Amino acid sequence: FFKQEVKLPIYQPYDINPALVDSDLMAETDHRITDFNLINHLGDTISLVDVRGKILVVDFFFTRCGTICPIMTSNLKLIHDKLPDGVRLLSHSVTPQADSVSVLFNYAEQYGASDAKWWFLTGAKEEVYRLARKSYFACLDEGDGGYQDFVHTENVVLVDTEGRLRGFYDGTSGVEISQLYRDIEVLTKEISKKN
């Protein structure tokens, strides 16, 4: 008789596969994404303050990738066009030495990405890899962001307006990207009830 309200979990490090979580962070009980200093495809310096109060959809890619990255970017483009205000896509290049601002700008144009909704980010490799491993838990917790280190993951992460992790999705799966979109709608409603 009663329709039960859908509520998304708030993921803490202990809820996530331990292979993805730095052992130093496993005891955290109020995990939130950490500050960062990157550059978007428009050449603007971006930090946490620039996305504060936004729902974030986060992935890691590189423009020269011929396997999972074009699929992920195409799938994100499908939801990009329908995203409500207050949601921002953040695509982090894992090969910042190759993905300069101009390369990312051309990539964004290739996918018809709106600057108001989607930023492609570059910056210090150590910074990007730290975010992937210690903020978003998007890839295996191995490596130091050094020359030989390489992140290649299909994981897409949903982050709420308070910087908490709310969902993990396979960016190469149309079914999971559809679920991501439904979860964004749930999260948007949750936030509007608070305000």
Protein Blocks (a to p, Z undefined) as FASTA:
>chain_A
ZZcddddddddfklpcfklpcfklmmpcbdcddddddddfkopacdfklmgoiacddddd
dfklcklmmmmmmmmmmmmmmpcehiacddddfblmlmcfklmmmmmmmnopafkloccd
dddfklmmmmmmmmnopaccedjhiaklccddfbdcdddfkopafbdcdfkbmklmmmmm
mmmmmmmmmmmmmZZ
